Amino acid sequence: MALERARLGFSDALRPYLERAPLAALALGISSGFPFAMIGATLTTRLTEEGVTRATVTAFALTFLAYNLKWAWAPIVDKFEVPLLGRIGQRRSWLIVAGAFVIAAVVFLGSVDPKSDLAMTVVAAILVGFAGATFDIVIDAYRIELLEPRQLGIGSGMSQYGWRIGSAAAGALALLAADWSNWHVAYGLCSLFALPAVLTGLLVGEPERKVIREWPERMGRRSYLLFILSFVPIYLAGVWIDRVLGTNILGNLVLAGYLFPLFDLTARRLRDAGRSGRLAWLCIVPIAAIATGMITGWTSIEAMLLIAVSAALLLFVASLASRDAIDRSNNRVDPFVEFFRREGALIALLFVVLHKLGDTLANLSLRLLFADLGFTKPEIAYFDVVVGFVALLLGIFVGGVLYAWLGMKRSVMISLILMAISNLSFAGLAVVGHDNLAMAAAMSFENFSSGIGGVAVVAYLSALCNLSFTATQFALFSAAASILGRFLSGTLAGKMIDGMGFVNFYVLTFVVALPGILLFAWMMFTGLVDRTVTAGTKQQPEPGPEQARAATE
């Protein structure tokens, strides 16, 4: 009888993992994780192999900022229907488009030669970053809408399993394929990791929309004008930092970062002025201007003429007077405004920004450490990918157990402490040198800690999302979680390692992780964690058919 109860208990525990939505989250995570590996550890190894300096290699971490900018065009995924493909569903059609974009970008990155054309490698890496970020937006929204509230913890764990499987498998495949063939073949094979998400969307179907999306259809003159005019100083600042670093990454990121949300914001501005949002297709002119400038040079007659026409068009749109009659009956609320109206929103966002700072600084420089210690590609593939992945799976399992046993708050706190301590293991590896046992221990502890954190922290970020704005708010939280670490890694990490050495650098990343731990402890003590999660469950009023159609014009 006791044996029968034990079997029933195990069966009951296993059943939620075999449900359709958590299994779909696993497949979605696989596709979500692989683009990150292509411009992360894999590209770092490739650049180091080509003799690129440490400062330049770490500068490529700036390409990850595309993931931190994704909130700027996330509303497009929620609002706009893909022509023709939109008939099969909003989320599924975007999965197909974003998946195709990722495949093309990864193949392009594999086709360029960093040694002979570093500038084109930068462009290709940025394209992979923006393609992967767009894929993430769609995947996160699909996953959150597909999972029921009771499946959130398990679904987050399965998503993390998938993300790590995709990242680890693509990273290992890239290293091994490059070792027996070349990087072009390696990236081509890895591009196929986009298919699990696309196939999941086709097989599982469109998720039931928990809330009909509603969005502010208007943008005032002042806000739009600030957006347009801020481009010049931000672009010039990016170009200046590029010159200091000896790259052309930030300038190109600013260009792409402004172009991606330009259609949406211009459509809002036109609707605010009582014009058709379809006139936003005029934004093709600025896109043509930038493409021409990059191909023929910014001082060419064609580029300067298109830039002048683009500036005139955008300033004309900015100058249009707003409509006199404003319909406020449906009480539309912006997703960012909704979040920042909550009690303690700024503190919660500050925690999101700080909690991964040390971890991001450490992880984006690991391949430099492995190269410095003389580890070969097969050794890196085995210890960093295979051994680390096994430890990660164990960490995700333990994270799920801790989440169910101790609750979200305590499991998040435990994961934060473990992730901070794991950075010291890299300092230990740097002291020991090329030692396989030390490498295995360091990567096991790091991945075990990250697995626990992946379940607990992602569940917290998901719980912060208002169901009316899943895509945009989760994009905001996931972007904020690493933006500071990626910027500091891209601008300072290489020079810091050259100046203080690997040991002191990794000790510093441990110290940098402490403020996030202390802040979350205070949030737990004051009850702020509970209040921010409770606020996130509230939904906005659903619009009627006319308002829903107006929001998607």
C-alpha positions as CSV (number, residue, x, y, z in Angstrom):
1,M,0.0,0.0,0.0
2,A,2.8,2.3,0.9
3,L,4.6,1.5,-2.4
4,E,1.4,2.3,-4.3
5,R,1.1,5.7,-2.6
6,A,4.7,6.4,-3.4
7,R,4.1,5.6,-7.1
8,L,1.1,7.8,-7.1
9,G,3.1,10.6,-5.5
10,F,5.8,10.3,-8.1
11,S,3.3,10.2,-10.9
12,D,1.5,13.3,-9.6
13,A,4.8,15.1,-9.3
14,L,5.9,14.2,-12.8
15,R,2.5,14.9,-14.5
16,P,2.7,18.7,-14.6
17,Y,6.0,18.5,-16.5
18,L,4.4,16.4,-19.2
19,E,1.5,18.8,-19.9
20,R,1.3,20.5,-23.2
21,A,2.2,24.1,-22.1
22,P,5.3,23.2,-20.1
23,L,6.6,21.0,-22.9
24,A,6.0,23.9,-25.3
25,A,7.9,26.2,-23.0
26,L,10.9,23.8,-23.2
27,A,10.9,23.9,-27.0
28,L,10.5,27.6,-27.0
29,G,13.4,28.0,-24.7
30,I,15.7,26.0,-26.9
31,S,15.2,28.4,-29.8
32,S,15.4,31.4,-27.5
33,G,18.8,30.4,-26.1
34,F,20.8,29.7,-29.2
35,P,21.2,33.2,-30.8
36,F,22.7,34.4,-27.5
37,A,25.4,31.7,-27.8
38,M,26.2,32.8,-31.3
39,I,27.2,36.3,-30.3
40,G,28.4,35.4,-26.8
41,A,30.8,32.6,-26.0
42,T,31.0,31.3,-29.5
43,L,31.9,34.6,-31.1
44,T,34.3,35.4,-28.3
45,T,36.2,32.1,-29.0
46,R,36.2,32.9,-32.7
47,L,37.5,36.4,-32.3
48,T,40.2,35.3,-29.8
49,E,41.3,32.6,-32.2
50,E,41.7,35.3,-34.9
51,G,44.1,37.3,-32.6
52,V,41.6,40.2,-31.9
53,T,42.6,42.2,-28.8
54,R,40.9,41.6,-25.4
55,A,39.5,45.2,-25.4
56,T,37.9,44.6,-28.8
57,V,36.6,41.2,-28.0
58,T,34.9,42.4,-24.8
59,A,33.5,45.4,-26.8
60,F,31.4,42.9,-28.7
61,A,29.4,42.4,-25.5
62,L,27.8,45.7,-26.5
63,T,26.0,43.8,-29.3
64,F,23.9,42.2,-26.5
65,L,22.4,45.6,-25.8
66,A,20.0,44.8,-28.6
67,Y,18.3,42.5,-26.1
68,N,18.1,45.4,-23.6
69,L,16.5,47.7,-26.2
70,K,13.8,45.2,-27.2
71,W,11.1,46.8,-25.0
72,A,11.2,49.7,-27.5
73,W,9.7,47.6,-30.3
74,A,8.0,45.0,-28.3
75,P,4.6,46.8,-28.7
76,I,4.8,46.0,-32.4
77,V,4.6,42.3,-31.6
78,D,1.5,42.9,-29.5
79,K,-0.2,45.3,-31.8
80,F,0.5,44.7,-35.4
81,E,-0.6,41.7,-37.4
82,V,1.8,40.2,-39.9
83,P,0.4,40.6,-43.5
84,L,-1.0,37.3,-44.9
85,L,0.6,35.1,-42.2
86,G,-1.5,36.9,-39.5
87,R,-4.4,34.7,-40.5
88,I,-2.9,31.8,-38.5
89,G,-2.7,33.9,-35.4
90,Q,-0.8,36.9,-34.0
91,R,1.8,34.9,-32.0
92,R,2.3,32.1,-34.5
93,S,2.8,34.4,-37.4
94,W,5.4,36.4,-35.5
95,L,7.2,33.2,-34.5
96,I,7.6,32.3,-38.2
97,V,8.8,35.8,-39.2
98,A,11.2,36.2,-36.2
99,G,12.5,32.7,-36.7
100,A,13.3,33.4,-40.4
101,F,15.0,36.6,-39.4
102,V,17.2,34.8,-36.8
103,I,18.2,32.1,-39.3
104,A,19.2,34.6,-41.9
105,A,21.2,36.7,-39.4
106,V,23.1,33.7,-38.0
107,V,24.0,32.4,-41.4
108,F,25.2,35.9,-42.4
109,L,27.4,36.1,-39.3
110,G,29.0,32.8,-40.1
111,S,29.8,33.9,-43.7
112,V,31.8,37.0,-42.7
113,D,35.5,36.8,-41.8
114,P,36.5,38.8,-38.7
115,K,40.2,38.8,-39.6
116,S,39.7,40.5,-43.0
117,D,36.5,42.5,-42.3
118,L,35.9,43.3,-38.6
119,A,33.4,46.1,-39.4
120,M,31.1,43.7,-41.3
121,T,31.4,41.2,-38.4
122,V,30.1,44.0,-36.1
123,V,27.1,44.6,-38.4
124,A,26.4,40.9,-38.6
125,A,26.6,40.5,-34.8
126,I,24.3,43.4,-34.3
127,L,21.8,41.8,-36.7
128,V,21.9,38.6,-34.8
129,G,21.3,40.5,-31.6
130,F,18.3,42.3,-32.9
131,A,16.9,39.2,-34.5
132,G,17.4,37.2,-31.3
133,A,15.9,39.9,-29.2
134,T,12.8,40.0,-31.5
135,F,12.5,36.3,-31.3
136,D,12.7,36.6,-27.5
137,I,9.8,39.1,-27.4
138,V,7.5,36.7,-29.3
139,I,8.6,33.6,-27.4
140,D,8.2,35.2,-24.0
141,A,4.7,36.5,-24.9
142,Y,3.7,33.1,-26.3
143,R,5.0,31.3,-23.3
144,I,3.4,33.5,-20.7
145,E,0.0,33.4,-22.5
146,L,0.2,29.7,-23.0
147,L,1.0,28.8,-19.3
148,E,-1.8,28.8,-16.8
149,P,-1.1,30.5,-13.4
150,R,-0.6,27.1,-11.7
151,Q,2.0,26.2,-14.4
152,L,4.1,29.4,-13.9
153,G,6.8,27.9,-11.7
154,I,7.1,24.7,-13.7
155,G,6.8,26.5,-17.0
156,S,9.6,28.9,-16.0
157,G,11.8,26.0,-15.1
158,M,11.1,24.2,-18.4
159,S,11.8,27.4,-20.3
160,Q,15.1,27.7,-18.5
161,Y,15.9,24.1,-19.3
162,G,15.2,24.8,-23.0
163,W,17.2,28.1,-23.0
164,R,20.2,26.3,-21.6
165,I,19.8,23.3,-23.9
166,G,19.7,25.6,-26.9
167,S,22.5,27.8,-25.7
168,A,24.7,24.8,-24.6
169,A,24.0,22.6,-27.6
170,A,24.5,25.4,-30.1
171,G,27.7,26.4,-28.4
172,A,29.1,22.9,-28.3
173,L,28.0,22.2,-31.9
174,A,29.7,25.4,-33.1
175,L,33.0,24.6,-31.4
176,L,33.0,21.0,-32.6
177,A,31.9,21.8,-36.1
178,A,34.5,24.6,-36.4
179,D,37.1,22.2,-35.1
180,W,36.4,19.5,-37.8
181,S,35.3,21.9,-40.6
182,N,35.0,25.7,-40.3
183,W,33.0,28.5,-38.7
184,H,30.8,29.0,-41.8
185,V,29.5,25.4,-41.5
186,A,29.2,25.7,-37.7
187,Y,27.0,28.8,-37.8
188,G,24.9,27.3,-40.6
189,L,24.2,24.2,-38.6
190,C,23.4,26.2,-35.5
191,S,20.8,28.3,-37.3
192,L,18.5,25.3,-37.3
193,F,18.0,25.8,-33.6
194,A,15.3,28.4,-34.5
195,L,13.0,25.6,-35.7
196,P,11.8,24.2,-32.4
197,A,9.9,27.4,-31.5
198,V,8.4,27.8,-35.0
199,L,7.3,24.1,-35.1
200,T,5.9,24.5,-31.6
201,G,3.7,27.4,-32.7
202,L,2.5,25.4,-35.7
203,L,1.7,22.3,-33.7
204,V,0.4,23.7,-30.4
205,G,-1.5,26.5,-32.0
206,E,-2.3,30.1,-31.1
207,P,-2.6,30.6,-27.3
208,E,-5.9,31.7,-25.9
209,R,-5.7,35.4,-25.4
210,K,-6.2,36.0,-21.7
211,V,-6.7,39.7,-22.3
212,I,-7.4,41.6,-25.6
213,R,-4.5,44.0,-26.1
214,E,-5.2,47.7,-25.9
215,W,-2.6,50.3,-26.4
216,P,-2.4,54.1,-26.4
217,E,-2.9,55.0,-30.0
218,R,-1.6,58.5,-29.6
219,M,1.8,60.1,-29.1
220,G,2.0,63.8,-28.3
221,R,4.1,66.3,-30.3
222,R,6.6,66.9,-27.5
223,S,7.3,63.3,-26.8
224,Y,7.8,62.5,-30.5
225,L,10.0,65.6,-31.0
226,L,12.2,64.6,-28.1
227,F,12.6,61.1,-29.6
228,I,13.6,62.5,-33.0
229,L,16.0,65.2,-31.7
230,S,17.6,62.9,-29.1
231,F,19.0,60.8,-31.9
232,V,21.8,63.1,-32.8
233,P,23.5,63.5,-29.4
234,I,23.0,59.8,-28.5
235,Y,24.5,58.7,-31.9
236,L,27.4,61.1,-31.5
237,A,28.1,59.8,-28.0
238,G,28.0,56.2,-29.4
239,V,30.4,57.1,-32.1
240,W,32.8,58.8,-29.6
241,I,32.8,55.6,-27.4
242,D,33.4,53.5,-30.5
243,R,36.5,55.6,-31.3
244,V,37.8,55.1,-27.8
245,L,37.2,51.4,-28.0
246,G,38.4,51.1,-31.6
247,T,35.2,49.6,-32.8
248,N,32.0,50.7,-34.6
249,I,29.4,48.9,-32.4
250,L,27.6,51.5,-30.4
251,G,27.0,53.9,-33.3
252,N,25.4,51.1,-35.3
253,L,23.4,50.0,-32.3
254,V,21.9,53.5,-31.9
255,L,21.0,53.5,-35.6
256,A,19.1,50.2,-35.3
257,G,17.7,51.1,-31.9
258,Y,16.0,54.2,-33.4
259,L,14.8,52.5,-36.6
260,F,13.1,49.5,-34.9
261,P,10.5,51.5,-32.9
262,L,10.3,54.3,-35.5
263,F,7.3,52.8,-37.4
264,D,5.2,52.3,-34.2
265,L,5.9,55.7,-32.7
266,T,5.3,57.5,-36.0
267,A,2.0,55.7,-36.4
268,R,1.0,56.9,-32.9
269,R,2.0,60.5,-33.6
270,L,0.0,60.5,-36.9
271,R,-3.1,59.0,-35.2
272,D,-2.7,61.7,-32.5
273,A,-2.9,64.3,-35.2
274,G,-6.0,62.6,-36.7
275,R,-4.1,61.1,-39.7
276,S,-4.0,57.5,-40.8
277,G,-1.4,55.4,-39.0
278,R,-0.6,53.8,-42.4
279,L,1.3,56.9,-43.3
280,A,4.0,55.6,-41.0
281,W,5.3,53.8,-44.1
282,L,7.0,57.1,-44.8
283,C,9.6,55.8,-42.4
284,I,11.0,53.8,-45.3
285,V,12.8,57.0,-46.3
286,P,14.9,57.2,-43.1
287,I,15.7,53.5,-43.4
288,A,16.8,54.1,-47.0
289,A,18.9,57.1,-45.9
290,I,20.8,55.1,-43.3
291,A,21.3,52.1,-45.6
292,T,22.7,54.4,-48.3
293,G,24.9,56.2,-45.8
294,M,26.4,52.8,-44.6
295,I,27.0,51.7,-48.2
296,T,28.1,54.8,-50.0
297,G,29.4,56.9,-47.1
298,W,27.6,59.5,-45.0
299,T,29.1,62.4,-47.1
300,S,27.8,61.1,-50.4
301,I,25.3,63.2,-52.3
302,E,22.7,60.4,-52.2
303,A,23.0,59.9,-48.5
304,M,22.9,63.5,-47.6
305,L,19.9,64.1,-49.8
306,L,18.0,61.2,-48.2
307,I,19.0,62.3,-44.7
308,A,17.7,65.8,-45.4
309,V,14.4,64.5,-46.8
310,S,14.1,62.1,-43.8
311,A,14.7,64.9,-41.3
312,A,12.1,67.1,-43.0
313,L,9.5,64.3,-43.0
314,L,10.0,63.4,-39.3
315,L,10.0,67.0,-38.2
316,F,6.8,67.6,-40.2
317,V,5.1,64.6,-38.4
318,A,6.3,66.0,-35.1
319,S,4.8,69.4,-35.9
320,L,1.3,68.2,-36.6
321,A,-1.2,69.6,-34.2
322,S,-3.0,67.1,-31.9
323,R,-6.7,66.5,-32.4
324,D,-8.9,68.8,-30.4
325,A,-11.4,66.1,-29.5
326,I,-9.8,63.3,-27.4
327,D,-11.8,60.2,-26.7
328,R,-10.8,59.1,-23.1
329,S,-13.7,56.8,-22.6
330,N,-11.8,53.6,-22.8
331,N,-9.1,54.7,-20.3
332,R,-6.2,53.3,-22.3
333,V,-3.0,52.8,-20.2
334,D,0.5,52.5,-21.5
335,P,2.3,49.3,-20.3
336,F,5.2,51.3,-18.8
337,V,2.9,53.9,-17.2
338,E,1.0,51.0,-15.6
339,F,4.1,49.5,-14.1
340,F,5.5,52.8,-12.8
341,R,2.2,53.7,-11.1
342,R,2.7,50.7,-8.8
343,E,3.9,51.1,-5.2
344,G,7.7,50.5,-5.1
345,A,8.0,50.2,-8.9
346,L,11.3,52.1,-9.0
347,I,12.8,50.0,-6.2
348,A,11.7,46.8,-7.9
349,L,13.2,48.0,-11.2
350,L,16.4,48.9,-9.4
351,F,16.7,45.4,-8.1
352,V,16.1,44.0,-11.6
353,V,19.0,46.2,-12.8
354,L,21.4,45.3,-10.0
355,H,20.8,41.6,-9.3
356,K,22.8,40.2,-12.3
357,L,25.5,42.9,-12.6
358,G,28.3,40.8,-11.1
359,D,27.1,37.6,-12.9
360,T,27.0,39.4,-16.3
361,L,30.5,40.9,-15.9
362,A,31.9,37.5,-15.0
363,N,30.2,35.4,-17.7
364,L,30.8,37.6,-20.7
365,S,34.6,37.3,-20.1
366,L,34.9,33.6,-19.4
367,R,36.1,32.6,-22.9
368,L,38.9,35.1,-22.5
369,L,40.0,33.3,-19.3
370,F,39.8,29.9,-20.9
371,A,41.9,31.1,-23.9
372,D,44.4,32.7,-21.5
373,L,44.7,29.4,-19.6
374,G,45.3,27.4,-22.8
375,F,42.1,25.4,-22.9
376,T,41.4,23.9,-26.4
377,K,38.0,24.0,-28.2
378,P,37.2,20.4,-27.4
379,E,38.1,21.0,-23.7
380,I,35.9,24.1,-23.6
381,A,33.1,22.2,-25.3
382,Y,33.3,19.5,-22.7
383,F,33.8,21.4,-19.5
384,D,32.0,24.6,-20.2
385,V,29.1,23.1,-22.2
386,V,28.7,19.4,-21.3
387,V,29.7,19.3,-17.6
388,G,28.3,22.8,-17.0
389,F,25.0,21.8,-18.7
390,V,24.6,18.7,-16.4
391,A,25.2,20.9,-13.4
392,L,22.7,23.4,-14.8
393,L,20.0,20.7,-15.1
394,L,20.6,19.7,-11.5
395,G,20.4,23.4,-10.5
396,I,17.1,23.9,-12.4
397,F,15.6,20.8,-10.7
398,V,16.8,22.0,-7.3
399,G,15.4,25.5,-8.1
400,G,12.0,24.0,-8.9
401,V,12.1,22.1,-5.6
402,L,13.1,25.2,-3.6
403,Y,10.5,27.3,-5.4
404,A,7.8,24.8,-4.3
405,W,9.2,24.2,-0.8
406,L,10.3,27.7,0.3
407,G,8.3,30.0,-2.0
408,M,9.5,32.5,-4.5
409,K,11.1,35.1,-2.1
410,R,13.4,32.7,-0.3
411,S,14.3,30.8,-3.4
412,V,15.3,34.1,-5.1
413,M,17.4,35.1,-2.1
414,I,19.3,31.7,-2.1
415,S,19.9,31.9,-5.8
416,L,21.3,35.5,-5.5
417,I,23.8,34.4,-2.8
418,L,24.9,31.4,-4.8
419,M,25.4,33.3,-8.0
420,A,27.6,35.9,-6.2
421,I,29.8,33.2,-4.6
422,S,30.1,31.4,-8.0
423,N,32.1,34.3,-9.3
424,L,34.8,33.5,-6.8
425,S,35.2,30.1,-8.3
426,F,36.5,31.7,-11.5
427,A,39.1,33.6,-9.4
428,G,40.1,30.2,-8.0
429,L,40.4,28.8,-11.6
430,A,42.6,31.7,-12.6
431,V,44.9,31.0,-9.6
432,V,45.1,27.2,-10.3
433,G,45.6,27.6,-14.1
434,H,45.0,25.0,-16.8
435,D,43.6,22.3,-14.6
436,N,40.7,20.1,-15.8
437,L,39.4,19.3,-12.3
438,A,39.4,23.0,-11.3
439,M,37.6,23.9,-14.6
440,A,35.0,21.2,-14.0
441,A,34.4,22.4,-10.4
442,A,34.1,26.1,-11.4
443,M,31.7,25.5,-14.3
444,S,29.6,23.1,-12.3
445,F,29.1,25.5,-9.4
446,E,28.4,28.4,-11.8
447,N,25.8,26.5,-13.8
448,F,24.2,24.9,-10.7
449,S,23.8,28.4,-9.2
450,S,22.5,29.8,-12.5
451,G,20.0,27.0,-12.8
452,I,18.4,27.8,-9.4
453,G,18.4,31.5,-10.2
454,G,16.8,30.9,-13.6
455,V,13.8,29.3,-12.0
456,A,13.3,31.6,-9.1
457,V,14.2,35.0,-10.7
458,V,12.4,34.4,-14.0
459,A,9.3,33.3,-12.1
460,Y,9.5,36.6,-10.2
461,L,9.9,38.7,-13.4
462,S,7.0,36.8,-15.0
463,A,4.8,37.4,-11.9
464,L,5.6,41.1,-12.2
465,C,3.9,41.3,-15.6
466,N,0.4,42.6,-16.0
467,L,-1.4,40.1,-18.2
468,S,-2.6,43.0,-20.4
469,F,1.0,43.8,-21.4
470,T,3.0,40.5,-21.2
471,A,5.3,41.1,-24.2
472,T,6.3,44.7,-23.4
473,Q,6.6,44.4,-19.6
474,F,8.6,41.2,-19.6
475,A,10.8,42.7,-22.3
476,L,11.4,45.7,-20.0
477,F,12.3,43.5,-17.0
478,S,14.5,41.1,-18.9
479,A,16.3,43.9,-20.7
480,A,16.9,45.9,-17.5
481,A,18.3,42.8,-15.8
482,S,21.5,42.9,-17.8
483,I,21.9,46.3,-19.5
484,L,24.4,47.8,-17.0
485,G,26.5,44.6,-16.9
486,R,26.6,44.4,-20.7
487,F,27.5,48.0,-21.1
488,L,30.3,47.8,-18.5
489,S,31.6,44.5,-20.0
490,G,31.7,46.1,-23.5
491,T,33.4,49.3,-22.5
492,L,35.6,48.4,-19.5
493,A,36.0,44.6,-18.9
494,G,38.8,44.1,-21.3
495,K,40.9,47.0,-20.0
496,M,40.1,46.0,-16.4
497,I,41.4,42.5,-17.0
498,D,44.5,43.8,-18.7
499,G,45.0,46.2,-15.7
500,M,44.2,44.1,-12.7
501,G,44.4,40.5,-13.9
502,F,41.7,37.8,-14.0
503,V,41.9,37.0,-10.2
504,N,41.2,40.5,-9.0
505,F,38.6,41.0,-11.7
506,Y,36.5,38.1,-10.6
507,V,36.8,39.1,-7.0
508,L,35.5,42.5,-8.0
509,T,32.5,40.8,-9.7
510,F,31.6,39.2,-6.4
511,V,31.7,42.5,-4.6
512,V,29.5,44.1,-7.4
513,A,26.9,41.4,-6.8
514,L,26.3,42.3,-3.1
515,P,24.1,45.4,-3.5
516,G,21.4,43.4,-5.4
517,I,21.4,40.8,-2.5
518,L,21.0,43.5,0.1
519,L,18.3,45.3,-1.8
520,F,16.2,42.1,-2.2
521,A,16.6,41.3,1.5
522,W,15.2,44.8,2.3
523,M,12.3,44.2,-0.1
524,M,11.5,41.0,1.6
525,F,11.7,42.5,5.0
526,T,9.3,45.4,4.1
527,G,6.9,43.2,2.2
528,L,7.6,45.1,-1.1
529,V,8.1,41.9,-3.0
530,D,4.6,40.7,-2.3
531,R,3.0,44.1,-3.1
532,T,4.8,44.4,-6.5
533,V,3.7,40.9,-7.5
534,T,0.1,41.5,-6.4
535,A,0.0,44.7,-8.4
536,G,1.2,42.8,-11.5
537,T,-1.8,40.5,-11.5
538,K,-4.3,43.3,-12.1
539,Q,-5.7,43.6,-15.6
540,Q,-6.7,46.6,-17.5
541,P,-10.3,46.9,-18.7
542,E,-10.9,45.2,-22.0
543,P,-11.7,47.5,-25.0
544,G,-14.6,47.1,-27.2
545,P,-14.4,45.9,-30.9
546,E,-14.0,49.5,-32.2
547,Q,-11.2,50.4,-29.8
548,A,-9.4,47.1,-30.5
549,R,-9.5,47.7,-34.2
550,A,-8.3,51.3,-33.8
551,A,-5.3,50.1,-31.7
552,T,-4.1,47.9,-34.5
553,E,-4.5,50.2,-37.5
